Amino acid sequence: MNTGSDQPEEVRRNAPFPEALRYLGITLTVSAILATLFTAWTPESLNPADLVGDVFGSMFVSEELEPAETASVGEMDEERVLKVGVVAGHMGPHPETGLVDPGSICEDGLTELEVNQTIAEYVVRGLQAVGMEVDYLEEFDNRLTGYEADALVSIHADACYYINDEATGYKVSRSAASDIPQISDRLVNCIIDRYGRATGLDFHPGSITLDMTEYHTFYEIHSNTPAAIIETGFLYLDREFLTSQPEKAARGIVEGILCYVNKEPINLFESQP
């Protein structure tokens, strides 16, 4: 993620957390729904089998795992439709310059913005497919001011130049100054767990910077809106995955949001610090 300089920019976000009684049955059925959905969206140049293979079934946590600690947010109307905001990082013009910052740019012209938008669009469709209300938002969308939702996730990618052989994997963060840290951590941890399961990428917490934890959108949305920012991978070493299997990346994010709203158990990989 790039905020306008030549250096890569990282992601940062919060997350909302109301009970989702209306969605308690989704955990057992969403695999089939999304598998069918993502296959239907697959471009002709992609192999559908690569997108809905047996890795999808492994996303769900076994019953023997202990659920992560969660914060109570009170009862909600089970008939209320959950609302989620999805930001495509770098999409749309900057309010001061009127120009679009494409984020990280590869030598051949591939931009972070292109990757972010593709994944974000799949995430929006996936969430809508399970009955959620979704706001598809630009980086500096006017609707972000005081934005209220059950969760908000901003989607970005990391640098498109060689750093070292360890510069691969994904990162997820919330605001360092969150007013609801326990709730936001729950959203972040759900995305960390489910995205890793869906993609096979390693969590890369060592490169989470202030660009993520102090991401501007965290300070624009309503303080009670849980939010998270995800760097879906490094555009240099993870480029093949990000460009050829965006549906798989999107599925990991969708599963993370469902984990959060359904209060599903989390099992962060042992390899993750």
C-alpha positions in Angstrom: 0.0 0.0 0.0 1.4 3.4 -1.0 0.1 6.7 0.3 1.6 8.8 -2.3 5.4 8.5 -1.7 7.7 6.1 -3.4 7.9 3.9 -0.4 5.3 1.1 0.2 2.5 1.9 2.5 1.0 -0.6 5.0 -2.6 -1.1 6.1 -4.4 -0.1 9.2 -8.1 -0.6 10.4 -10.6 -1.2 13.1 -13.7 -3.4 13.3 -17.4 -3.4 14.6 -18.9 -6.3 16.5 -22.7 -6.9 17.1 -24.1 -10.3 17.7 -25.3 -12.0 14.5 -28.0 -14.4 15.4 -29.5 -14.1 12.0 -26.2 -15.6 10.5 -25.5 -18.5 12.9 -26.4 -21.0 10.3 -24.0 -19.5 7.7 -20.9 -21.2 9.1 -22.0 -24.6 7.9 -23.3 -23.6 4.5 -21.2 -20.7 3.3 -18.5 -23.0 1.9 -20.8 -24.4 -0.7 -22.3 -21.0 -1.5 -19.0 -19.3 -2.0 -17.4 -22.2 -3.9 -20.2 -22.0 -6.4 -20.2 -18.3 -6.5 -16.5 -17.9 -7.0 -16.4 -20.5 -9.6 -19.1 -18.7 -11.5 -17.1 -15.5 -11.5 -13.8 -17.1 -12.5 -12.3 -15.5 -15.7 -11.8 -17.9 -18.6 -8.1 -17.7 -18.1 -8.3 -19.1 -14.6 -8.8 -22.7 -13.5 -11.9 -22.9 -11.3 -10.5 -26.0 -9.6 -7.6 -23.9 -8.2 -10.1 -21.5 -6.6 -12.5 -23.9 -4.9 -10.2 -26.9 -4.1 -10.0 -28.8 -0.9 -8.3 -25.8 0.8 -11.8 -24.3 1.1 -13.0 -27.1 3.3 -10.1 -26.6 5.7 -11.0 -23.0 6.5 -13.4 -24.0 9.2 -12.1 -24.6 12.6 -12.7 -27.9 14.2 -15.0 -28.2 17.2 -12.2 -29.1 19.6 -10.6 -25.6 19.2 -11.3 -23.1 21.9 -13.0 -19.9 20.9 -11.1 -16.7 21.3 -12.2 -14.2 23.9 -14.9 -11.9 22.7 -16.4 -8.7 24.1 -20.2 -8.5 24.6 -21.9 -5.8 22.6 -25.4 -6.5 23.7 -28.4 -8.0 22.0 -29.3 -7.1 18.4 -32.5 -7.5 16.4 -32.1 -10.8 14.7 -34.0 -9.5 11.7 -31.5 -6.6 11.1 -29.3 -7.0 8.1 -25.6 -6.7 8.9 -23.8 -3.9 7.2 -20.1 -4.1 6.2 -17.9 -1.5 4.5 -15.3 -2.6 2.0 -12.6 -0.1 1.0 -10.6 -0.8 -2.2 -7.3 0.8 -1.3 -6.2 3.7 -3.5 -9.5 3.7 -5.4 -10.8 7.2 -6.3 -9.2 10.6 -6.3 -7.4 12.3 -3.4 -9.6 15.1 -2.1 -6.8 17.7 -2.1 -5.2 16.9 -5.4 -8.0 15.4 -7.4 -5.5 12.8 -8.5 -5.7 9.0 -8.1 -2.7 7.5 -6.3 -2.3 4.0 -7.7 -0.2 2.8 -4.8 2.8 0.5 -5.4 3.7 0.2 -9.1 5.5 -2.7 -10.7 8.1 -2.3 -13.4 5.7 -3.6 -16.0 3.0 -1.1 -15.0 0.8 -3.4 -12.8 -0.5 -1.3 -9.9 -1.6 -2.0 -6.4 -4.9 -0.3 -7.2 -5.7 -2.9 -9.8 -5.0 -5.8 -7.4 -6.9 -4.1 -4.6 -10.0 -3.4 -6.7 -10.2 -6.9 -8.1 -10.0 -8.5 -4.7 -12.4 -6.0 -3.2 -15.0 -6.6 -5.8 -15.0 -10.3 -5.1 -15.3 -9.6 -1.4 -18.3 -7.3 -2.0 -20.1 -10.0 -4.1 -19.3 -12.7 -1.5 -20.7 -10.7 1.4 -23.8 -9.8 -0.6 -24.3 -13.5 -1.5 -24.7 -14.4 2.2 -27.2 -11.6 2.7 -25.2 -8.7 4.1 -25.6 -5.1 3.1 -22.2 -3.9 1.7 -20.9 -0.4 1.0 -18.1 -0.5 -1.6 -16.0 2.5 -0.7 -13.1 4.5 -2.2 -9.9 5.4 -0.3 -11.2 8.9 0.5 -14.9 8.3 0.2 -17.0 11.0 1.7 -19.2 8.4 3.3 -16.3 7.4 5.5 -16.7 10.4 7.7 -18.5 9.2 10.8 -19.2 5.9 9.0 -21.2 3.4 11.1 -21.3 -0.4 10.3 -20.9 -3.8 11.9 -17.4 -3.9 10.4 -15.1 -2.2 7.9 -12.2 -3.7 6.1 -9.7 -1.8 3.9 -7.9 -3.9 1.2 -4.3 -3.2 0.2 -1.2 -4.9 -1.1 2.5 -4.3 -0.3 5.6 -3.3 -2.3 6.3 -4.4 -5.8 10.1 -4.4 -5.7 12.6 -6.9 -4.1 13.2 -6.3 -0.4 14.5 -9.7 0.7 13.4 -13.3 0.5 11.3 -12.9 3.6 9.1 -10.2 2.0 6.2 -12.4 1.4 2.9 -13.0 3.2 0.1 -10.9 4.5 -0.6 -8.4 7.4 -3.7 -7.3 9.2 -4.0 -4.5 11.8 -6.4 -2.3 13.6 -6.0 1.2 14.8 -3.5 1.7 17.6 -5.9 4.2 19.2 -9.1 2.1 18.8 -11.8 2.9 21.3 -13.0 -0.7 21.1 -9.7 -2.6 21.0 -11.1 -5.9 22.2 -13.7 -6.0 19.6 -11.4 -4.8 16.9 -8.8 -7.4 17.8 -11.5 -10.0 17.4 -12.1 -8.9 13.8 -8.4 -8.7 13.1 -7.7 -12.2 14.5 -10.6 -13.7 12.5 -9.2 -12.3 9.3 -5.6 -13.3 10.1 -6.8 -16.9 10.8 -9.2 -17.3 7.9 -7.0 -15.5 5.3 -4.0 -17.7 6.1 -6.1 -20.8 5.8 -7.7 -19.8 2.5 -4.5 -18.6 0.8 -1.7 -20.6 2.4 0.3 -17.4 2.8 2.2 -16.7 6.0 1.2 -14.0 8.4 4.0 -11.3 8.3 3.5 -9.2 11.5 7.1 -8.0 11.6 6.4 -5.5 8.8 3.3 -3.9 10.3 4.1 -0.2 10.5 2.5 3.1 11.6 1.1 3.3 8.1 -1.2 0.5 9.1 -1.9 1.2 12.8 -2.5 4.9 12.1 -4.2 4.5 8.8 -6.2 7.7 8.1 -9.6 5.9 7.7 -9.4 4.7 11.3 -9.8 8.3 12.4 -12.6 9.2 10.0 -15.1 6.5 10.8 -17.3 6.3 13.8 -15.4 5.3 16.9 -17.7 2.4 17.5 -17.2 0.9 14.1 -14.8 -2.1 14.2 -12.3 -1.8 11.4 -9.2 -3.6 10.0 -6.8 -3.1 7.3 -5.2 -6.0 5.4 -2.2 -6.1 3.1 -3.1 -9.2 1.0 0.5 -9.9 0.0 3.7 -8.4 -1.4 3.3 -7.5 -5.0 6.8 -8.6 -5.8 7.1 -12.1 -4.3 3.4 -12.8 -4.0 2.4 -11.4 -7.4 1.5 -14.7 -9.0 -1.0 -15.5 -6.3 -2.5 -12.0 -6.1 -3.0 -11.7 -9.8 -4.0 -15.3 -10.7 -6.1 -16.2 -7.7 -7.9 -13.1 -6.4 -11.0 -15.1 -5.7 -9.1 -17.2 -3.1 -7.8 -14.0 -1.4 -11.3 -12.6 -1.4 -12.7 -15.8 0.1 -10.2 -15.5 3.0 -11.4 -12.0 3.8 -15.1 -13.0 3.5 -14.5 -16.0 5.8 -12.7 -13.7 8.2 -15.7 -11.4 8.4 -18.1 -14.3 8.8 -15.9 -15.7 11.6 -16.2 -12.3 13.3 -19.9 -11.7 13.1 -20.7 -15.4 13.9 -18.3 -15.4 16.9 -16.6 -18.5 15.4 -13.6 -20.0 17.2 -10.1 -18.9 16.0 -7.0 -21.0 15.7 -4.1 -18.8 14.8 -1.3 -20.9 13.2 1.4 -22.1 15.5 4.0 -20.5 13.2 2.5 -17.1 13.8 4.0 -15.2 16.7 
